[in-house]
Amino acid sequence: MAKEYVEPVKGGYLECYEYVSQPQGGVESSLRYASSMFKEAPMGRRLWALFLDNLGAWLLANAIEPHDLSKRFFLQLGILFLEISLLTALQGASFGQMAARLKVIDIVDGSNLSIPRVLLRTLFIILVLPAIFRHNGRSIHDIVTRSIVVKFYKKVG
């Protein structure tokens, strides 16, 4: 049985689940418990963030290269990769995720991702792998990098 609560973190709060009893039995069981501690952000909010990231990259690429469509496409992918990677590494969220009040964290302890994990996650996103989901709704890029996208509420005052 799970009870929802918010966990205070630096600069705000994350949505979490608290379980009445922890599962018994080995590493697999404890990883399953740890992975379900944080409440994953709704799919609609995650897709909205990805749309905002793509829109920003498209607008910038269109301003830089308005004539050649093929150059603009690859420029947009490069801008998207840089934007998501840099902001996720520095702030824990891309521009679109910040606008949608989301944050990318380590699934086990809730910390920020390391730079190699951010780069790998972003590469999977650029390769259009967010469309590949498992039965529990997690994207392949989050499974591979052991990350989770959660709602993030900023502290006021």
C-alpha positions in Angstrom: 0.0 0.0 0.0 1.4 3.4 -1.0 0.9 6.8 0.5 1.9 9.9 -1.5 4.0 12.7 0.0 6.4 15.4 -1.1 10.1 15.1 -0.3 12.1 18.3 0.3 15.2 18.7 -1.9 17.5 21.6 -2.7 15.3 24.4 -4.1 11.9 22.6 -3.9 10.0 19.4 -3.4 9.6 16.1 -5.3 6.5 13.8 -5.4 7.2 10.4 -3.8 5.4 7.3 -2.6 5.8 5.9 0.9 5.3 2.2 1.2 3.9 0.6 4.4 6.4 -2.4 4.1 9.5 -2.8 2.1 9.7 -5.9 -0.1 11.9 -8.8 1.1 14.5 -10.6 -0.9 17.8 -9.5 -2.5 19.0 -6.7 -4.7 16.3 -7.0 -7.4 13.6 -6.5 -4.8 15.4 -3.5 -3.2 15.9 -1.9 -6.6 12.2 -2.3 -7.3 11.4 -0.7 -4.0 13.9 2.2 -4.6 12.7 2.7 -8.2 9.1 3.1 -7.1 9.9 5.6 -4.3 9.6 8.6 -6.6 6.3 9.3 -8.4 6.9 9.5 -12.1 5.6 12.7 -13.8 2.5 12.2 -16.0 3.1 11.4 -19.7 1.2 14.4 -20.9 3.5 16.8 -19.0 6.6 15.0 -20.2 5.5 15.2 -23.8 4.6 18.9 -23.4 8.2 19.5 -22.1 9.7 17.6 -25.1 7.5 19.7 -27.5 8.7 22.9 -25.9 12.3 21.8 -26.2 11.8 20.9 -29.9 10.0 24.1 -30.6 12.8 26.2 -29.1 15.5 24.3 -31.1 13.4 24.6 -34.3 13.0 28.4 -33.8 16.7 28.9 -33.2 17.7 26.6 -36.1 15.2 28.5 -38.4 16.7 31.8 -37.4 20.3 30.6 -38.1 19.5 28.7 -41.3 16.2 29.8 -42.9 16.8 28.4 -46.4 18.4 25.0 -46.5 16.0 22.4 -44.9 18.5 19.6 -44.6 21.0 21.8 -42.8 18.3 23.2 -40.6 17.2 19.7 -39.6 20.7 18.7 -38.4 21.3 22.1 -36.8 18.0 21.6 -34.9 19.1 18.2 -33.7 22.5 19.7 -32.6 20.8 22.6 -30.7 18.3 20.2 -29.1 21.2 17.9 -28.0 23.2 20.8 -26.5 20.2 22.4 -24.8 18.9 19.2 -23.2 22.4 18.0 -22.2 23.7 21.3 -20.8 20.6 22.3 -18.9 19.9 18.8 -17.5 23.6 18.5 -16.3 23.5 22.0 -14.7 19.9 22.4 -13.5 18.5 18.9 -13.6 16.0 19.8 -16.3 15.8 21.0 -19.9 14.1 24.3 -20.8 10.9 22.5 -21.6 11.1 20.4 -18.3 11.6 23.6 -16.3 8.6 25.2 -18.0 6.5 22.1 -17.2 7.9 21.9 -13.6 9.7 18.6 -14.1 13.1 17.4 -13.0 15.3 14.4 -14.0 16.8 12.6 -11.0 18.6 9.3 -10.2 16.0 6.7 -9.6 17.6 5.2 -6.5 18.7 8.2 -4.4 17.1 11.3 -6.1 20.4 13.0 -6.9 21.3 14.8 -10.1 22.6 12.6 -12.9 26.3 12.5 -13.8 27.4 14.1 -17.1 28.0 10.8 -18.9 24.5 9.6 -17.9 23.0 12.9 -19.1 24.8 12.7 -22.4 23.6 9.0 -22.9 20.1 9.9 -21.9 20.0 12.9 -24.3 21.4 10.7 -27.2 18.6 8.3 -26.7 16.1 11.2 -26.7 17.6 12.6 -29.9 17.3 9.2 -31.6 13.5 9.4 -31.1 13.6 6.6 -28.5 11.2 8.3 -26.1 8.5 6.6 -28.1 9.6 3.2 -26.8 8.0 2.5 -23.5 7.9 -0.5 -21.2 4.7 -1.8 -19.5 5.0 0.6 -16.5 5.2 3.7 -18.8 9.0 4.4 -18.3 10.9 5.4 -21.4 13.9 3.4 -22.6 16.2 6.3 -22.1 15.2 6.5 -18.4 15.6 2.8 -17.9 19.1 2.6 -19.5 20.4 5.6 -17.5 18.6 4.7 -14.2 16.8 8.0 -14.1 13.2 9.2 -13.6 11.3 12.3 -14.5 9.3 13.7 -11.5 7.2 16.8 -10.8 9.3 19.5 -9.1 7.7 22.1 -6.9 9.8 25.2 -6.2 10.0 26.5 -2.7 8.2 29.8 -2.3 9.7 32.5 0.0 
